[in-house]
């Protein structure tokens, strides 16, 4: 059995240092959606390069048509596996600011959590792997494999820079297994390894009517109201049974395996508790499937924002010149975002009321991914997480999307391990985002075992 006592002592003695470094990174407002934050994006990237350099790794910034990629690696080890750790240093916008209890880029400790934008998505989780590798270096342990890092700055905006650079980085990023920590445990105190992600197809829909806003009293009844037309189109996309109505949408969707459904039914999950946690009176969704099945392994449709018309104080009686919506479909493996886009356009063409013109704008998309539950890398990850958290992880899927993952797996021909240390209620894209400090430290400890167990017996 491998002796990790020296590493454990180092991790215990450096808990404050690990927290200080997390706070340093969290204070950098690296919001990739905001062009005015470009300098802060570069500062976050350079912070990582400097940290890798302090650890003794070879590190560099890879420029592109947007935020730089950060790459670092330990020396090659002939005959040993190669691990590539992927993460991102960019964060979501902070709006609405008034709902934050403390400023989003001033990390605060409350009730055992650290609160800041990026705490769990993904700065805190990503940093656990840097800290664990630093422990190996500081204690003089010889790594049994090569570890590479690729940390990008555009994950929250669709990873366009990385997608464009990926073909030219094939040799540099070559690996046997991709490790990602950008998701959640199953529940507090119950770690998990995620073996599947849904994909996404994201669009903006615009319905154009008259050339300018019109007085609703003078023109109402004579023209089609774009806002009403938009509402009708959106309502038609999803049926009352929760199923998406696009023709051909389910053709590529494979039925769930009986053993997989049975495994999920055995998990300690309550619809009532989950609804209470979310603050909703009841849960809804596609008929014939459980809540976990709907969230993890069935495709869905959602509207994220409605645009157009008068939204100021008081009243203004207009027929708006246009109305729009941001919408997306979460996809399961084998569904192609481009095909879904074609299906959406065909459906809208058949359901657009007369008197308006509809525009469908592609924003971004990515395929879903499911990995082998029985690979030797999966078995090593299970052992590492069990030792780090003191409890064997359950195996789950995740309803969210990391679009670049499927592309990297396909381009590099590697396995992938999705090892999340966060919690469902961390508020990753919401005000008051948090990360449990003990899970931060447990994640570092689990990661410190990972390098040994991924190398094999």
Secondary structure, DSSP 8 states (H G I E B T S, - for coil): ----HHHHHHHHHTHHHHHHHHHHHHTS--BTT-GGGHHHHHHHHHHHHHHHHHHT-EEEEE--SSS-EEEEE----TTS-EEEEEEE--B-----GGG-SS-TTS-EEETTEEESTTIIIIIHHHHHHHHHHHHHHHTT---SSEEEEEEES-GGGT-HHHHHHGGGGHHHH--SEEEE--SB-SBTTB-EEEEEE-EEEEEEEEEE-SSS-EEHHHHBTTB--HHHHHHHHHHHHB-TTS-B-STTTTTT-----HHHHHHHHTS---HHHHHHHHT-S----STTS-HHHHHHHS-EEEEEEEEES--SSS---EE-SEEEEEEEEEE-TT--HHHHHHHHHHHHHHH--TT-EEEEEEEEEE--EE--TTSHHHHHHHHHHHHHHSS--EEEEESS--HHHHHHHHHHT-EEEE---B-GGG-TTSTT-EEEHHHHHHHHHHHHHHHHHHT--
